Amino acid sequence: MLTSQAQLQLRKMMVFEEDKKNFIYEDHLGNQTVGIGHLCANGFSDAVVELIFQEDWQPCEVWLLRTFAWFDQLDLVRQLALINFRFQLGPDRFLKFKATIDCLSKKDFIGASRQMLASKWAKQTPNRATRVAYMILHGEFPKEYKL
């Protein structure tokens, strides 16, 4: 097993040779690559996938907490539904759901659910939209999400 000093040396050497990029790029052979020479075709370990997921969903929760004073007053199921919704849409598209947001701020879950289901988003991803709207309406997980 490499010592920590040897690991630092290896990292320095490999960054010099491979470069370090935080986005997918094509290497000199045209292979999709990320990080320090990681070929995307090789896939990723479960640990890496989980780390990426953490880095993707956590900013959604922080954004919702900072943007909407009422968010932390919702029950856990509805909070998770909105993190799911924000995760998929991103902040700019999420903010376009003005009527939905207004309903949520008033805890009008019937109205919020209806607004979600009447959207272009619901037409584009009908199954997901149905599940998220169900969570908003009922405050419980649909059968697909239950642990």
Backbone as numpy.savetxt, mean C-alpha at the origin, in Angstrom:
# Nx Ny Nz CAx CAy CAz Cx Cy Cz
30.81 -17.78 8.00 29.97 -16.60 8.00 30.85 -15.35 8.00
30.52 -14.41 7.17 31.33 -13.19 7.09 31.19 -12.36 8.36
32.30 -11.78 8.78 32.26 -10.86 9.91 31.55 -9.58 9.47
31.18 -8.76 10.42 30.51 -7.50 10.07 31.44 -6.60 9.26
32.74 -6.62 9.57 33.70 -5.83 8.80 33.78 -6.34 7.36
33.80 -7.66 7.19 33.85 -8.24 5.85 32.57 -7.92 5.07
31.43 -7.92 5.77 30.17 -7.57 5.12 30.18 -6.12 4.63
30.74 -5.22 5.44 30.86 -3.82 5.02 31.76 -3.69 3.79
32.85 -4.44 3.80 33.77 -4.40 2.66 33.09 -4.94 1.40
32.37 -6.06 1.55 31.65 -6.64 0.42 30.63 -5.64 -0.13
29.89 -4.99 0.76 28.87 -4.02 0.33 29.53 -2.88 -0.45
30.63 -2.33 0.07 31.32 -1.24 -0.61 31.77 -1.68 -2.00
32.34 -2.87 -2.08 32.82 -3.41 -3.35 31.67 -3.58 -4.34
30.57 -4.16 -3.86 29.44 -4.45 -4.75 28.72 -3.17 -5.19
28.61 -2.20 -4.30 28.00 -0.92 -4.70 28.86 -0.26 -5.77
30.17 -0.35 -5.61 31.06 0.22 -6.61 30.86 -0.47 -7.96
30.76 -1.80 -7.95 30.64 -2.56 -9.19 29.23 -2.52 -9.79
28.23 -2.62 -8.95 26.85 -2.76 -9.43 26.07 -1.45 -9.41
26.49 -0.53 -8.55 25.74 0.68 -8.25 24.60 0.33 -7.31
23.92 1.30 -6.84 22.78 1.09 -5.95 21.66 1.98 -6.46
20.56 1.36 -6.85 19.42 2.11 -7.37 18.17 1.65 -6.66
17.40 2.60 -6.23 16.17 2.31 -5.49 14.96 2.17 -6.41
15.20 1.92 -7.65 14.13 1.70 -8.62 14.59 0.64 -9.61
13.65 0.09 -10.32 13.98 -0.96 -11.30 14.63 -0.29 -12.51
15.72 -0.88 -12.95 16.43 -0.39 -14.11 16.92 -1.58 -14.93
17.34 -1.32 -16.15 17.91 -2.38 -16.97 19.43 -2.35 -16.83
20.00 -3.52 -16.53 21.46 -3.60 -16.43 22.05 -3.63 -17.85
23.34 -3.79 -17.95 24.02 -3.75 -19.25 23.59 -4.88 -20.18
22.95 -5.91 -19.65 22.45 -7.01 -20.49 20.95 -6.89 -20.76
20.32 -5.82 -20.25 18.89 -5.62 -20.46 18.01 -6.31 -19.43
18.61 -6.82 -18.36 17.84 -7.48 -17.31 17.28 -6.44 -16.34
16.02 -6.63 -15.93 15.46 -5.76 -14.91 16.15 -6.05 -13.59
16.66 -4.98 -12.99 17.49 -5.08 -11.80 17.05 -4.01 -10.81
17.30 -4.26 -9.52 16.96 -3.27 -8.49 17.98 -3.38 -7.36
18.11 -2.32 -6.60 19.00 -2.34 -5.43 20.45 -2.40 -5.85
21.17 -3.35 -5.30 22.59 -3.54 -5.61 22.71 -4.81 -6.45
22.34 -4.69 -7.72 22.50 -5.80 -8.66 21.53 -6.95 -8.48
20.39 -6.74 -7.84 19.43 -7.84 -7.67 18.59 -7.98 -8.94
18.70 -9.14 -9.57 17.90 -9.40 -10.77 16.45 -9.64 -10.35
15.54 -8.84 -10.89 14.13 -8.98 -10.54 13.59 -10.34 -10.94
14.12 -10.91 -12.01 13.68 -12.23 -12.46 13.95 -13.31 -11.41
14.87 -13.05 -10.49 15.16 -14.00 -9.43 14.13 -13.96 -8.31
13.25 -12.97 -8.36 12.23 -12.83 -7.33 12.81 -12.24 -6.05
11.99 -12.29 -5.02 12.36 -11.71 -3.73 11.98 -12.67 -2.62
12.73 -12.65 -1.55 12.40 -13.49 -0.40 11.13 -12.96 0.26
10.50 -13.82 1.07 9.32 -13.39 1.82 9.65 -12.20 2.71
10.85 -12.20 3.30 11.25 -11.11 4.18 11.30 -9.78 3.43
11.83 -9.79 2.22 11.91 -8.58 1.41 10.51 -8.12 1.00
9.68 -9.05 0.59 8.30 -8.71 0.20 7.55 -8.09 1.39
7.74 -8.67 2.57 7.08 -8.12 3.77 7.60 -6.73 4.10
8.90 -6.51 3.95 9.48 -5.20 4.21 8.92 -4.16 3.23
8.83 -4.52 1.97 8.25 -3.60 0.97 6.81 -3.29 1.33
6.05 -4.31 1.71 4.66 -4.10 2.09 4.55 -3.13 3.28
5.39 -3.34 4.30 5.40 -2.44 5.46 5.66 -1.00 5.02
6.62 -0.83 4.15 6.97 0.51 3.69 5.89 1.11 2.79
5.02 0.29 2.25 3.93 0.79 1.41 2.68 1.13 2.22
2.29 0.28 3.18 1.03 0.54 3.88 1.19 1.54 5.01
2.33 1.56 5.69 2.48 2.45 6.83 2.33 3.93 6.47
2.90 4.39 5.36 2.66 5.79 4.99 1.18 6.09 4.69
0.44 5.09 4.26 -1.00 5.28 4.03 -1.70 5.60 5.34
-1.38 4.82 6.37 -2.00 5.06 7.68 -1.59 6.42 8.23
-0.32 6.76 8.15 0.16 8.04 8.66 -0.53 9.19 7.92
-0.65 9.07 6.61 -1.30 10.10 5.80 -2.76 10.26 6.22
-3.47 9.16 6.39 -4.87 9.22 6.80 -5.00 9.88 8.18
-4.14 9.52 9.10 -4.16 10.12 10.44 -3.90 11.62 10.40
-2.96 12.03 9.57 -2.60 13.46 9.49 -3.61 14.27 8.69
-4.26 13.63 7.74 -5.16 14.35 6.83 -6.57 14.49 7.38
-7.05 13.48 8.10 -8.44 13.46 8.55 -8.51 13.26 10.07
-8.96 14.28 10.76 -9.05 14.23 12.22 -9.97 13.09 12.69
-10.92 12.72 11.88 -11.90 11.69 12.26 -11.38 10.27 12.05
-10.28 10.09 11.34 -9.82 8.75 10.99 -9.58 7.88 12.23
-8.89 8.42 13.23 -8.58 7.59 14.39 -9.79 7.35 15.30
-10.92 7.98 14.99 -12.16 7.73 15.73 -12.95 6.56 15.14
-12.53 6.09 13.98 -13.22 4.96 13.34 -12.80 3.65 14.01
-13.66 2.65 13.90 -13.30 1.32 14.39 -12.19 0.75 13.49
-11.53 -0.28 14.00 -10.38 -0.86 13.30 -10.73 -1.35 11.90
-11.87 -2.00 11.73 -12.24 -2.53 10.41 -12.34 -1.41 9.40
-12.98 -0.33 9.76 -13.13 0.80 8.82 -11.78 1.48 8.57
-10.95 1.56 9.59 -9.61 2.11 9.36 -8.84 1.25 8.35
-8.91 -0.06 8.53 -8.21 -0.95 7.59 -8.79 -0.86 6.19
-10.09 -0.68 6.09 -10.73 -0.50 4.77 -10.18 0.74 4.09
-10.03 1.82 4.85 -9.53 3.06 4.25 -8.04 2.99 3.94
-7.27 2.26 4.73 -5.86 2.05 4.38 -5.78 1.27 3.07
-6.61 0.25 2.92 -6.68 -0.54 1.69 -7.02 0.38 0.51
-8.03 1.21 0.68 -8.52 2.14 -0.34 -7.41 3.13 -0.72
-6.79 3.73 0.28 -5.72 4.71 0.05 -4.49 4.05 -0.58
-4.19 2.83 -0.16 -3.08 2.05 -0.71 -3.25 1.91 -2.22
-4.46 1.55 -2.63 -4.72 1.34 -4.06 -4.74 2.65 -4.84
-5.35 3.68 -4.30 -5.57 4.91 -5.05 -4.42 5.91 -5.01
-3.68 5.91 -3.92 -2.72 6.98 -3.71 -3.44 8.21 -3.17
-2.68 9.18 -2.67 -3.32 10.32 -2.01 -4.14 11.21 -2.94
-3.65 11.49 -4.13 -4.35 12.41 -5.02 -5.71 11.86 -5.46
-5.75 10.61 -5.87 -7.02 10.02 -6.28 -7.96 9.83 -5.09
-7.40 9.49 -3.93 -8.22 9.35 -2.73 -8.97 10.66 -2.45
-8.26 11.79 -2.54 -8.87 13.08 -2.23 -9.96 13.49 -3.21
-10.02 12.85 -4.36 -11.10 13.14 -5.33 -12.44 12.55 -4.88
-12.42 11.69 -3.89 -13.65 11.09 -3.37 -14.26 12.01 -2.31
-14.55 13.25 -2.72 -15.01 14.28 -1.80 -16.30 13.90 -1.08
-17.28 13.37 -1.82 -18.56 12.99 -1.20 -18.36 11.83 -0.23
-17.52 10.88 -0.60 -17.23 9.75 0.29 -16.57 10.25 1.57
-15.59 11.12 1.42 -14.87 11.68 2.56 -15.83 12.46 3.45
-16.71 13.23 2.84 -17.69 14.00 3.61 -18.58 13.06 4.42
-19.06 12.01 3.79 -19.89 11.02 4.50 -19.12 10.38 5.65
-17.87 10.02 5.39 -17.05 9.39 6.44 -16.85 10.33 7.62
-16.65 11.61 7.34 -16.44 12.58 8.42 -17.67 12.69 9.32
-18.84 12.36 8.78 -20.09 12.40 9.54 -20.50 11.02 10.05
-19.65 10.04 9.82 -19.95 8.64 10.16 -21.22 8.15 9.47
-21.43 8.68 8.28 -22.53 8.22 7.42 -21.97 7.09 6.56
-21.95 5.91 7.12 -21.33 4.78 6.44 -22.17 4.26 5.28
-23.47 4.43 5.36 -24.34 4.05 4.23 -24.00 4.93 3.03
-23.95 6.24 3.26 -23.62 7.17 2.18 -22.23 6.96 1.62
-21.26 6.75 2.51 -19.88 6.54 2.06 -19.78 5.29 1.20
-20.43 4.23 1.64 -20.41 2.98 0.88 -21.06 3.17 -0.49
-22.18 3.85 -0.51 -22.86 4.11 -1.80 -22.00 4.94 -2.73
-21.36 5.95 -2.19 -20.49 6.80 -3.01 -19.34 5.97 -3.60
-18.76 5.11 -2.79 -17.67 4.27 -3.29 -18.14 3.39 -4.43
-19.28 2.77 -4.23 -19.78 1.81 -5.23 -20.29 2.48 -6.50
-20.56 3.78 -6.44 -21.03 4.52 -7.62 -19.88 5.13 -8.41
-18.66 4.83 -8.04 -17.49 5.48 -8.64 -16.90 4.71 -9.81
-16.06 5.41 -10.55 -15.28 4.79 -11.62 -14.36 3.70 -11.03
-13.83 3.95 -9.84 -12.99 2.97 -9.15 -13.72 1.65 -8.99
-15.00 1.70 -8.61 -15.79 0.48 -8.42 -16.00 -0.26 -9.74
-16.09 0.49 -10.81 -16.24 -0.15 -12.13 -14.91 -0.79 -12.57
-13.80 -0.17 -12.19 -12.48 -0.67 -12.58 -12.06 -1.88 -11.76
-12.37 -1.87 -10.47 -12.00 -2.98 -9.59 -13.24 -3.36 -8.76
-14.24 -3.94 -9.41 -15.52 -4.17 -8.73 -15.45 -5.10 -7.53
-14.66 -6.13 -7.58 -14.60 -7.07 -6.45 -13.97 -6.41 -5.22
-12.86 -5.75 -5.45 -12.20 -5.07 -4.33 -13.09 -3.95 -3.79
-13.68 -3.18 -4.67 -14.55 -2.08 -4.24 -15.72 -2.61 -3.41
-16.28 -3.72 -3.82 -17.39 -4.32 -3.07 -16.95 -4.71 -1.67
-15.78 -5.30 -1.55 -15.27 -5.71 -0.24 -14.97 -4.50 0.66
-14.32 -3.49 0.10 -13.98 -2.30 0.89 -15.25 -1.56 1.31
-16.20 -1.41 0.39 -17.46 -0.74 0.71 -18.25 -1.52 1.76
-18.18 -2.84 1.70 -18.82 -3.70 2.70 -18.25 -3.41 4.09
-16.94 -3.29 4.17 -16.29 -3.00 5.44 -16.71 -1.63 5.98
-16.81 -0.66 5.09 -17.24 0.67 5.50 -18.69 0.62 5.98
-19.54 -0.06 5.25 -20.97 -0.12 5.59 -21.22 -0.89 6.89
-20.62 -2.06 7.02 -20.94 -2.96 8.12 -19.96 -2.93 9.30
-18.75 -2.41 9.08 -17.76 -2.43 10.14 -17.28 -3.83 10.48
-17.34 -4.70 9.49 -16.85 -6.07 9.68 -16.19 -6.54 8.40
-15.34 -7.55 8.54 -14.62 -8.06 7.38 -15.51 -8.95 6.53
-15.39 -8.86 5.22 -16.06 -9.85 4.37 -15.37 -11.20 4.57
-16.02 -12.25 4.16 -15.50 -13.60 4.40 -14.10 -13.80 3.79
-13.81 -13.12 2.68 -12.51 -13.28 2.02 -11.36 -12.78 2.89
-11.63 -11.84 3.77 -10.57 -11.22 4.57 -10.45 -11.79 5.98
-11.34 -12.64 6.37 -11.31 -13.12 7.74 -10.13 -14.06 7.96
-9.47 -13.89 9.09 -8.31 -14.72 9.43 -8.74 -16.12 9.81
